[in-house]
Every structure is written in structure tokens, then in C-alpha cells.
Amino acid sequence: MAPSLLNCDVLNIVFEYIDYVMPFDKRLSCWFVNNFQFAHKFKTRRGKNLLMIYSSKGNVANVRKLLQNKANINDAYPANGYSALLFANNKNVVKELLKWNPDVNMQCTLNKKTALMNACSSGSHYISKLLLETGKCKINIQDRYGNNAIMYASINGHLSIVKEILKYDPILTLVNRSELNVMSLAYINNNNKMFILLCHSLQKGDNKN
């Protein structure tokens, strides 16, 4: 299949089918990825590519194949600025994506969240740990609301993630747009154990503040 055919109306219609149906049909999706040389270049009318689709659906084999075929791991979905890593919510997909050196600090255009912030919000301890272990995460980076990764873990009561982030020396005195720091967020959300842990961490000077 020639690159000049990639944007024809027929292929756009086919790709709309791929977007909604193929991720759930493993045999069909594997056949498509393995037999179309330029599969990694296909995009829906909305600008979503196969790597984004399969990352969001947890299809590790197709994610790996697309990356081997030189799919751009940092391509962003125009609607919200999400890359494949930002779409991924499956630990095995995230592990595969991290092998290909993605921008772990990429912020979506919707609210400036990073992949780490998403993992902290949803309580994905394993994914948070994978991202932190790259040594590349800017853990103090803030989103549109002024929140950072440890703030989202605190807001949502994910104590194990907070403990994990504390190993990387976060700045606990940063405040969001509501002038609240991570201790304040833990307190107002009735996360007492977390509040005590954070206060002790700050008091001991275990982080840069």
C-alpha cells in the first residue's frame, strides 16, 4: 500500500471502523498491523493513530509491532494533546512504551496533566512506579490547576503512591491555584494517615522545601 493512498476516503472509512471495532477483534487487528506496511501512519479524521488506539485498549503486541515499524511515540491527539503514553492505562503497555524512550513529561493540551499525574489520580501504583523509575519524571511539574503528581495522589487517597513519590524528593510546599499544598489537600480530604506522613516528611527535611 503506497503512502499516497493513506488519506483517501476509502481508507478513512476503514479507519473509522478500526477505531471503534478492531481493538476488540484481536485476530483482525493483528492481521492489519502485520500486513500493512504503513499501518503506523494511519489516522482517523479526528487525528488519532493506531498506536494511541492500541495503547488505550491495552493491546501490547500491536503496540510493540507499531513501534518496531517506527511509529512516532510522541505523536499527540489534536483533540486533547494525548500521546500514546497518556492514553495508556495498562501496566504492560506502559512498560512496553517506556522501552522506546517517550517524553514522560509531555503535558496534554486539555489540562496540562502528565502520564504520572494520570496514574496518581487513578491510583495506578504500578504504573506510577514504572514512570518514576525511569528517573526522567519532573515530579514537581504542575498542571493547569496548579496540581502536581503527589497532590493528585493525596486528593484521591492513594497512600502507597504518595510513599513512592516521597522517595524522589518532591517539593511539598508547592501550592496550587487554590493556594493549597499537598498537606492541606490531604487534610481537607480526610486522609489523616497521609497528612501525618507528609507532615513528618516535611519536618524531617527529607525533601527540598
PASEBA-1860 file (N, C-alpha, C; in nm, 3 decimals):
! residues 209
1> MAPSLLNC> 0.085/-0.119/0.000/0.000/0.000/0.000/0.089/0.124/0.000 ~ 0.069/0.213/-0.096/0.155/0.331/-0.111/0.114/0.441/-0.015 ~ 0.210/0.522/0.032/0.179/0.631/0.124/0.078/0.729/0.067 ~ 0.077/0.746/-0.068/-0.013/0.841/-0.131/-0.159/0.804/-0.113 ~ -0.183/0.677/-0.077/-0.320/0.631/-0.059/-0.371/0.648/0.084 ~ -0.284/0.691/0.172/-0.318/0.691/0.314/-0.433/0.782/0.349 ~ -0.455/0.888/0.271/-0.558/0.984/0.307/-0.683/0.974/0.221 ~ -0.695/0.870/0.141/-0.811/0.858/0.054/-0.936/0.830/0.136
9> DVLNIVFE> -1.053/0.863/0.081/-1.179/0.849/0.154/-1.206/0.707/0.197 ~ -1.172/0.609/0.114/-1.198/0.469/0.147/-1.122/0.429/0.273 ~ -0.994/0.468/0.279/-0.914/0.432/0.395/-0.960/0.505/0.520 ~ -1.010/0.627/0.503/-1.064/0.698/0.619/-1.185/0.626/0.677 ~ -1.269/0.573/0.587/-1.386/0.499/0.632/-1.343/0.371/0.702 ~ -1.245/0.301/0.644/-1.193/0.179/0.704/-1.136/0.208/0.841 ~ -1.066/0.320/0.853/-1.001/0.351/0.980/-1.101/0.386/1.088 ~ -1.215/0.448/1.050/-1.320/0.474/1.149/-1.368/0.341/1.207
17> YIDYVMPF> -1.377/0.239/1.122/-1.414/0.106/1.170/-1.308/0.052/1.266 ~ -1.182/0.072/1.229/-1.071/0.025/1.313/-1.078/0.091/1.451 ~ -1.106/0.220/1.452/-1.110/0.296/1.577/-1.213/0.240/1.675 ~ -1.330/0.203/1.624/-1.439/0.161/1.713/-1.451/0.010/1.732 ~ -1.409/-0.068/1.633/-1.434/-0.211/1.638/-1.308/-0.295/1.647 ~ -1.207/-0.265/1.565/-1.092/-0.352/1.555/-1.017/-0.375/1.687 ~ -1.004/-0.276/1.774/-0.933/-0.302/1.900/-0.992/-0.417/1.981 ~ -1.119/-0.449/1.956/-1.183/-0.557/2.031/-1.176/-0.691/1.956
25> DKRLSCWF> -1.126/-0.687/1.831/-1.115/-0.808/1.749/-0.967/-0.837/1.730 ~ -0.909/-0.920/1.816/-0.764/-0.940/1.819/-0.709/-0.998/1.689 ~ -0.780/-1.093/1.630/-0.730/-1.154/1.506/-0.725/-1.054/1.392 ~ -0.830/-0.976/1.379/-0.836/-0.877/1.272/-0.733/-0.768/1.293 ~ -0.720/-0.721/1.416/-0.625/-0.612/1.443/-0.481/-0.658/1.421 ~ -0.448/-0.780/1.463/-0.313/-0.832/1.442/-0.283/-0.848/1.294 ~ -0.381/-0.896/1.219/-0.363/-0.911/1.074/-0.335/-0.776/1.009 ~ -0.410/-0.675/1.049/-0.395/-0.543/0.989/-0.257/-0.485/1.017
33> VNNFQFAH> -0.216/-0.489/1.143/-0.087/-0.432/1.182/0.029/-0.505/1.117 ~ 0.017/-0.636/1.102/0.126/-0.716/1.047/0.133/-0.715/0.895 ~ 0.023/-0.678/0.828/0.020/-0.688/0.682/0.017/-0.554/0.609 ~ -0.001/-0.446/0.680/0.000/-0.315/0.617/0.126/-0.239/0.660 ~ 0.216/-0.221/0.566/0.347/-0.162/0.594/0.335/-0.024/0.658 ~ 0.233/0.051/0.618/0.219/0.189/0.665/0.108/0.204/0.769 ~ 0.075/0.093/0.836/-0.032/0.097/0.936/-0.006/0.202/1.044 ~ 0.121/0.222/1.079/0.153/0.317/1.186/0.127/0.461/1.145
41> KFKTRRGK> 0.104/0.485/1.014/0.081/0.621/0.968/-0.068/0.655/0.956 ~ -0.153/0.556/0.966/-0.296/0.581/0.956/-0.346/0.669/1.071 ~ -0.439/0.756/1.039/-0.504/0.837/1.143/-0.653/0.849/1.112 ~ -0.733/0.859/1.217/-0.875/0.883/1.197/-0.893/1.028/1.155 ~ -1.014/1.063/1.117/-1.042/1.203/1.080/-1.015/1.297/1.198 ~ -1.026/1.242/1.317/-1.002/1.324/1.436/-0.855/1.329/1.474 ~ -0.770/1.254/1.402/-0.626/1.262/1.424/-0.568/1.157/1.516 ~ -0.648/1.056/1.553/-0.597/0.951/1.641/-0.532/0.842/1.557
49> NLLMIYSS> -0.411/0.798/1.596/-0.344/0.693/1.521/-0.356/0.557/1.591 ~ -0.308/0.453/1.524/-0.322/0.318/1.578/-0.248/0.299/1.709 ~ -0.133/0.363/1.723/-0.056/0.349/1.847/-0.136/0.401/1.966 ~ -0.204/0.514/1.946/-0.288/0.569/2.052/-0.404/0.475/2.084 ~ -0.466/0.422/1.978/-0.582/0.334/1.996/-0.544/0.208/2.072 ~ -0.437/0.142/2.028/-0.398/0.016/2.091/-0.337/0.037/2.229 ~ -0.278/0.153/2.252/-0.227/0.185/2.386/-0.344/0.200/2.483 ~ -0.451/0.264/2.437/-0.567/0.284/2.524/-0.645/0.155/2.547
57> KGNVANVR> -0.637/0.061/2.450/-0.710/-0.065/2.461/-0.628/-0.176/2.528 ~ -0.500/-0.150/2.555/-0.417/-0.248/2.624/-0.364/-0.360/2.537 ~ -0.352/-0.336/2.407/-0.302/-0.438/2.313/-0.150/-0.426/2.300 ~ -0.077/-0.497/2.386/0.069/-0.485/2.393/0.136/-0.530/2.263 ~ 0.091/-0.641/2.206/0.154/-0.696/2.086/0.148/-0.597/1.970 ~ 0.034/-0.533/1.951/0.021/-0.438/1.841/0.097/-0.309/1.869 ~ 0.102/-0.268/1.994/0.182/-0.151/2.032/0.329/-0.176/1.998 ~ 0.378/-0.294/2.033/0.518/-0.330/2.005/0.545/-0.333/1.855
65> KLLQNKAN> 0.454/-0.392/1.779/0.471/-0.402/1.634/0.474/-0.265/1.569 ~ 0.385/-0.178/1.610/0.380/-0.042/1.554/0.507/0.035/1.586 ~ 0.559/0.020/1.706/0.682/0.088/1.743/0.802/0.033/1.666 ~ 0.803/-0.098/1.642/0.908/-0.159/1.560/0.903/-0.106/1.417 ~ 0.783/-0.068/1.374/0.767/-0.012/1.238/0.784/0.140/1.236 ~ 0.843/0.192/1.345/0.881/0.334/1.353/0.763/0.429/1.372 ~ 0.661/0.385/1.444/0.553/0.477/1.481/0.611/0.584/1.573 ~ 0.563/0.707/1.559/0.612/0.818/1.641/0.545/0.811/1.778
73> INDAYPAN> 0.622/0.777/1.879/0.567/0.754/2.013/0.516/0.882/2.078 ~ 0.562/0.998/2.032/0.521/1.125/2.093/0.417/1.201/2.012 ~ 0.361/1.137/1.908/0.251/1.200/1.835/0.139/1.234/1.933 ~ 0.077/1.348/1.914/-0.030/1.391/2.005/-0.165/1.396/1.934 ~ -0.268/1.352/2.003/-0.405/1.356/1.952/-0.452/1.502/1.955 ~ -0.489/1.560/1.840/-0.523/1.703/1.835/-0.633/1.746/1.932 ~ -0.727/1.657/1.961/-0.841/1.695/2.046/-0.801/1.727/2.189 ~ -0.698/1.659/2.240/-0.661/1.683/2.381/-0.511/1.679/2.407
81> GYSALLFA> -0.431/1.657/2.303/-0.286/1.656/2.320/-0.233/1.530/2.385 ~ -0.312/1.423/2.387/-0.268/1.298/2.447/-0.176/1.221/2.353 ~ -0.063/1.176/2.407/0.025/1.084/2.334/-0.016/0.942/2.370 ~ 0.050/0.844/2.310/0.021/0.703/2.342/0.040/0.677/2.491 ~ 0.145/0.734/2.550/0.171/0.713/2.692/0.061/0.772/2.779 ~ 0.008/0.886/2.739/-0.100/0.947/2.814/-0.230/0.868/2.801 ~ -0.248/0.802/2.686/-0.366/0.718/2.667/-0.357/0.587/2.744 ~ -0.236/0.538/2.766/-0.215/0.404/2.822/-0.259/0.396/2.969
89> NNKNVVKE> -0.336/0.292/3.000/-0.375/0.268/3.139/-0.354/0.121/3.177 ~ -0.276/0.053/3.095/-0.243/-0.087/3.120/-0.094/-0.095/3.152 ~ -0.059/-0.161/3.262/0.080/-0.161/3.306/0.175/-0.224/3.204 ~ 0.129/-0.327/3.133/0.217/-0.391/3.034/0.238/-0.304/2.912 ~ 0.136/-0.228/2.874/0.150/-0.133/2.763/0.247/-0.022/2.803 ~ 0.231/0.030/2.924/0.321/0.136/2.972/0.465/0.085/2.976 ~ 0.484/-0.036/3.024/0.618/-0.095/3.029/0.679/-0.103/2.889 ~ 0.598/-0.142/2.790/0.646/-0.152/2.652/0.678/-0.013/2.596
97> LLKWNPDV> 0.590/0.082/2.618/0.612/0.219/2.568/0.739/0.280/2.626 ~ 0.766/0.253/2.752/0.884/0.312/2.817/1.016/0.260/2.760 ~ 1.010/0.146/2.695/1.131/0.092/2.629/1.172/0.176/2.509 ~ 1.079/0.257/2.458/1.102/0.332/2.335/1.125/0.481/2.360 ~ 1.160/0.514/2.482/1.201/0.649/2.519/1.097/0.758/2.487 ~ 0.976/0.744/2.540/0.878/0.850/2.518/0.907/0.971/2.606 ~ 0.843/1.082/2.576/0.853/1.201/2.661/0.760/1.180/2.781 ~ 0.817/1.139/2.894/0.733/1.109/3.011/0.676/1.235/3.075
105> NMQCTLNK> 0.729/1.351/3.039/0.681/1.476/3.096/0.587/1.552/3.001 ~ 0.547/1.488/2.893/0.456/1.551/2.797/0.325/1.586/2.866 ~ 0.281/1.709/2.849/0.157/1.755/2.911/0.048/1.770/2.805 ~ -0.068/1.714/2.833/-0.177/1.724/2.736/-0.225/1.868/2.728 ~ -0.287/1.904/2.617/-0.334/2.041/2.597/-0.464/2.067/2.672 ~ -0.533/1.961/2.711/-0.663/1.974/2.777/-0.650/2.039/2.914 ~ -0.561/1.984/2.998/-0.546/2.037/3.133/-0.401/2.035/3.183 ~ -0.308/2.007/3.090/-0.165/2.006/3.121/-0.123/1.893/3.215
113> KTALMNAC> -0.202/1.787/3.221/-0.164/1.671/3.302/-0.057/1.589/3.231 ~ 0.024/1.519/3.310/0.124/1.426/3.258/0.075/1.283/3.282 ~ 0.148/1.187/3.226/0.114/1.046/3.248/0.122/1.011/3.397 ~ 0.220/1.067/3.467/0.234/1.040/3.611/0.115/1.096/3.688 ~ 0.071/1.214/3.653/-0.047/1.272/3.718/-0.170/1.184/3.697 ~ -0.186/1.134/3.574/-0.300/1.045/3.545/-0.294/0.919/3.631 ~ -0.175/0.862/3.642/-0.159/0.739/3.722/-0.186/0.766/3.870 ~ -0.142/0.882/3.917/-0.165/0.918/4.057/-0.313/0.944/4.084
121> SSGSHYIS> -0.383/1.001/3.987/-0.526/1.028/4.001/-0.606/0.899/4.008 ~ -0.570/0.804/3.921/-0.646/0.679/3.912/-0.604/0.574/4.015 ~ -0.492/0.598/4.081/-0.445/0.503/4.181/-0.365/0.387/4.125 ~ -0.306/0.407/4.008/-0.227/0.301/3.945/-0.085/0.302/4.002 ~ -0.068/0.232/4.114/0.061/0.230/4.182/0.172/0.175/4.093 ~ 0.144/0.064/4.025/0.247/0.000/3.943/0.291/0.092/3.829 ~ 0.195/0.158/3.763/0.229/0.249/3.654/0.306/0.370/3.708 ~ 0.263/0.422/3.820/0.335/0.534/3.883/0.480/0.494/3.911
129> KLLLETGK> 0.498/0.374/3.963/0.631/0.325/3.996/0.716/0.309/3.870 ~ 0.656/0.256/3.763/0.728/0.241/3.636/0.776/0.375/3.584 ~ 0.690/0.473/3.588/0.724/0.607/3.539/0.834/0.671/3.623 ~ 0.820/0.661/3.754/0.920/0.719/3.844/1.056/0.654/3.828 ~ 1.057/0.524/3.804/1.182/0.450/3.792/1.260/0.483/3.666 ~ 1.199/0.554/3.571/1.275/0.599/3.453/1.378/0.704/3.493 ~ 1.355/0.770/3.606/1.445/0.876/3.650/1.430/1.004/3.570 ~ 1.327/1.010/3.485/1.309/1.126/3.397/1.189/1.213/3.433
137> CKINIQDR> 1.107/1.165/3.524/0.986/1.239/3.559/1.017/1.367/3.636 ~ 0.960/1.477/3.589/0.969/1.603/3.662/0.853/1.602/3.761 ~ 0.879/1.551/3.881/0.770/1.525/3.973/0.702/1.650/4.027 ~ 0.768/1.764/4.018/0.710/1.888/4.070/0.634/1.968/3.965 ~ 0.631/1.919/3.840/0.562/1.990/3.733/0.414/2.002/3.768 ~ 0.354/2.117/3.739/0.214/2.143/3.776/0.126/2.157/3.653 ~ -0.001/2.120/3.670/-0.094/2.128/3.557/-0.167/2.262/3.556 ~ -0.270/2.271/3.478/-0.344/2.396/3.462/-0.404/2.447/3.593
145> YGNNAIMY> -0.429/2.355/3.684/-0.490/2.392/3.812/-0.385/2.410/3.922 ~ -0.259/2.393/3.885/-0.151/2.408/3.981/-0.121/2.282/4.060 ~ -0.191/2.173/4.028/-0.165/2.047/4.099/-0.051/1.970/4.035 ~ 0.021/1.894/4.116/0.125/1.806/4.063/0.092/1.661/4.099 ~ 0.182/1.571/4.068/0.154/1.428/4.085/0.119/1.391/4.229 ~ 0.201/1.435/4.324/0.177/1.396/4.463/0.048/1.459/4.517 ~ 0.011/1.574/4.462/-0.115/1.636/4.503/-0.233/1.549/4.459 ~ -0.227/1.496/4.336/-0.336/1.411/4.289/-0.344/1.281/4.368
153> ASINGHLS> -0.230/1.226/4.404/-0.230/1.105/4.487/-0.291/1.136/4.623 ~ -0.262/1.255/4.676/-0.313/1.297/4.806/-0.464/1.320/4.801 ~ -0.509/1.392/4.698/-0.652/1.422/4.683/-0.735/1.294/4.678 ~ -0.682/1.193/4.608/-0.757/1.070/4.586/-0.726/0.959/4.687 ~ -0.646/0.991/4.788/-0.623/0.898/4.898/-0.534/0.779/4.866 ~ -0.441/0.796/4.772/-0.355/0.684/4.733/-0.223/0.690/4.811 ~ -0.228/0.638/4.933/-0.115/0.647/5.025/0.010/0.579/4.972 ~ -0.005/0.463/4.910/0.112/0.389/4.861/0.186/0.468/4.753
161> IVKEILKY> 0.111/0.543/4.671/0.173/0.624/4.566/0.245/0.744/4.628 ~ 0.183/0.803/4.727/0.247/0.915/4.797/0.381/0.869/4.856 ~ 0.381/0.752/4.918/0.505/0.698/4.975/0.610/0.677/4.866 ~ 0.567/0.632/4.750/0.659/0.609/4.638/0.720/0.740/4.589 ~ 0.637/0.843/4.575/0.686/0.972/4.527/0.780/1.037/4.628 ~ 0.755/1.016/4.756/0.841/1.075/4.859/0.985/1.027/4.848 ~ 1.006/0.911/4.787/1.142/0.860/4.766/1.220/0.947/4.669 ~ 1.148/1.028/4.590/1.212/1.108/4.484/1.220/1.257/4.521
169> DPILTLVN> 1.207/1.286/4.648/1.234/1.421/4.699/1.147/1.531/4.637 ~ 1.014/1.519/4.646/0.928/1.624/4.591/0.928/1.749/4.677 ~ 0.889/1.860/4.619/0.874/1.985/4.695/0.733/1.986/4.753 ~ 0.723/1.972/4.884/0.592/1.960/4.949/0.525/2.094/4.976 ~ 0.598/2.202/4.964/0.540/2.333/4.996/0.482/2.404/4.873 ~ 0.488/2.340/4.756/0.425/2.399/4.638/0.275/2.410/4.661 ~ 0.215/2.518/4.611/0.069/2.535/4.625/0.004/2.538/4.487 ~ -0.123/2.497/4.484/-0.197/2.500/4.358/-0.268/2.635/4.344
177> RSELNVMS> -0.357/2.645/4.246/-0.423/2.774/4.220/-0.521/2.813/4.331 ~ -0.554/2.716/4.414/-0.640/2.744/4.531/-0.557/2.773/4.655 ~ -0.425/2.787/4.636/-0.331/2.816/4.745/-0.325/2.703/4.848 ~ -0.341/2.579/4.801/-0.334/2.463/4.888/-0.211/2.380/4.854 ~ -0.137/2.337/4.956/-0.025/2.246/4.932/-0.072/2.101/4.953 ~ 0.020/2.008/4.937/-0.019/1.867/4.943/-0.068/1.826/5.082 ~ -0.012/1.885/5.188/-0.060/1.855/5.323/-0.203/1.904/5.342 ~ -0.230/2.025/5.293/-0.365/2.081/5.303/-0.466/1.995/5.229
185> LAYINNNN> -0.427/1.947/5.113/-0.517/1.863/5.033/-0.548/1.732/5.103 ~ -0.446/1.674/5.166/-0.468/1.550/5.242/-0.563/1.577/5.359 ~ -0.544/1.688/5.426/-0.624/1.721/5.544/-0.771/1.744/5.508 ~ -0.796/1.827/5.406/-0.936/1.860/5.374/-1.010/1.741/5.311 ~ -0.933/1.642/5.263/-0.995/1.522/5.208/-0.999/1.408/5.310 ~ -0.973/1.443/5.436/-0.981/1.348/5.548/-0.888/1.228/5.534 ~ -0.774/1.251/5.471/-0.673/1.145/5.459/-0.571/1.165/5.572 ~ -0.611/1.124/5.691/-0.533/1.155/5.811/-0.395/1.089/5.813
193> KMFILLCH> -0.387/0.962/5.776/-0.258/0.894/5.773/-0.162/0.962/5.676 ~ -0.217/1.003/5.562/-0.135/1.070/5.462/-0.089/1.206/5.513 ~ -0.179/1.278/5.579/-0.146/1.409/5.633/-0.031/1.398/5.733 ~ -0.038/1.301/5.823/0.068/1.280/5.923/0.200/1.243/5.857 ~ 0.192/1.152/5.758/0.313/1.110/5.685/0.380/1.229/5.617 ~ 0.301/1.312/5.551/0.356/1.427/5.478/0.416/1.530/5.574 ~ 0.348/1.553/5.684/0.399/1.648/5.783/0.531/1.600/5.843 ~ 0.539/1.471/5.873/0.663/1.414/5.926/0.775/1.424/5.823
201> SLQKGDNK> 0.742/1.400/5.698/0.841/1.408/5.591/0.896/1.550/5.578 ~ 0.805/1.646/5.584/0.844/1.787/5.575/0.929/1.827/5.696 ~ 0.888/1.782/5.813/0.958/1.817/5.938/1.101/1.759/5.939 ~ 1.115/1.637/5.887/1.246/1.573/5.886/1.340/1.632/5.781 ~ 1.283/1.710/5.690/1.364/1.769/5.584/1.408/1.665/5.482 ~ 1.320/1.564/5.458/1.354/1.460/5.363/1.337/1.505/5.219 ~ 1.288/1.627/5.199/1.268/1.678/5.063/1.308/1.824/5.054 ~ 1.323/1.873/4.934/1.367/2.010/4.910/1.247/2.103/4.929
209> N> 1.251/2.186/5.029/1.142/2.279/5.054/1.198/2.415/5.097
END
